[in-house]
Amino acid sequence: MNQSKKEQIPESQGPESQTGKIINQQNVTEGQRKEVNVESYSGVSKLADILKDVSFPAPKSKILDYVVQSEDFDEKDSIISALNKLKDRTYNGVSDLTSSAGLVYR
């Protein structure tokens, strides 16, 4: 194994670790313990993956377009349903979006 490429080896795998990493990056408050409940790790992880190229802040309509036009995935209908219930406003990031949609909550 090439030791100079260690940074390319993931330390942990799976949608749970990816979702947690995204939530931590977008919702950092020093000294605060983060406790979140996630409705569906795989759904939230897939949503974050779909929206990785969206420039935030972004309006609900742009976010919804990205998800509707994405490839099919197991929880696509329930994610779209949750997003349709959101207020028509601009969202600051995936964390803001998933919290507002009730997919991730404290």
URFEN-V765665 format. One record per residue. N is the residue number from 0. RES is the residue in one letter. PHI is phi as a letter, one per 20 degrees, with the letter a starting at -180 (NA if undefined). PSI is psi as a letter, one per 40 degrees, with the letter a starting at -180 (NA if undefined). OMEGA is omega in radians with two decimals (NA if undefined). Layout:
n-><N/N>
res-><RES/RES>
phi-><PHI/PHI>
psi-><PSI/PSI>
omega-><OMEGA/OMEGA>
//
This chain:
n-><0/1/2/3/4/5/6/7/8/9/10/11/12/13/14/15/16/17/18/19/20/21/22/23/24/25/26/27/28/29/30/31/32/33/34/35/36/37/38/39/40/41/42/43/44/45/46/47/48/49/50/51/52/53/54/55/56/57/58/59/60/61/62/63/64/65/66/67/68/69/70/71/72/73/74/75/76/77/78/79/80/81/82/83/84/85/86/87/88/89/90/91/92/93/94/95/96/97/98/99/100/101/102/103/104/105>
res-><M/N/Q/S/K/K/E/Q/I/P/E/S/Q/G/P/E/S/Q/T/G/K/I/I/N/Q/Q/N/V/T/E/G/Q/R/K/E/V/N/V/E/S/Y/S/G/V/S/K/L/A/D/I/L/K/D/V/S/F/P/A/P/K/S/K/I/L/D/Y/V/V/Q/S/E/D/F/D/E/K/D/S/I/I/S/A/L/N/K/L/K/D/R/T/Y/N/G/V/S/D/L/T/S/S/A/G/L/V/Y/R>
phi-><NA/e/f/f/d/g/f/e/e/f/f/b/c/o/f/f/f/f/f/g/f/f/f/f/f/e/c/e/c/f/m/d/e/d/c/c/d/d/f/b/g/f/f/f/f/f/f/f/f/f/e/f/e/f/e/e/f/b/f/g/f/f/f/f/g/g/f/f/e/f/f/f/b/g/d/g/f/f/f/f/f/f/f/f/e/f/f/f/b/e/d/e/r/f/f/f/f/f/f/f/e/m/e/c/b/e>
psi-><h/h/d/e/f/d/e/e/h/h/d/i/i/i/d/d/d/d/d/d/d/d/d/d/d/e/f/h/h/h/e/h/h/h/h/i/h/h/d/h/d/d/d/d/d/d/d/d/d/d/e/d/e/h/h/i/i/i/i/d/d/d/d/d/d/d/d/d/e/i/i/i/i/d/f/d/d/d/d/d/d/d/d/d/e/i/i/g/i/h/i/e/a/d/d/d/d/d/d/d/e/e/d/h/i/NA>
omega-><-3.14/-3.08/-3.12/-3.11/-3.11/-3.10/3.14/-3.13/-3.14/3.13/3.08/-3.07/3.07/-3.10/-3.14/-3.12/3.11/3.14/3.12/3.13/3.14/3.14/-3.14/-3.13/-3.05/-3.03/-3.05/2.99/-3.08/3.08/-3.12/3.08/-3.10/3.04/3.14/3.01/-3.09/3.14/-3.12/3.14/-3.10/3.12/3.14/3.10/3.12/3.10/3.12/3.12/3.13/-3.04/-3.07/-3.13/3.11/3.06/3.10/0.01/-3.11/3.12/3.12/-3.07/3.14/3.14/-3.13/3.10/3.13/-3.09/-3.13/-3.09/-3.12/3.08/3.14/3.03/-2.97/-3.01/-3.07/-3.11/-3.13/3.09/3.13/3.11/3.12/-3.14/3.12/-3.13/-3.13/3.02/3.06/3.13/3.10/-3.14/-3.02/-3.13/-3.13/3.13/3.10/-3.11/-3.08/3.07/-3.13/-3.13/-3.14/3.12/3.07/-3.13/-3.14/NA>
//
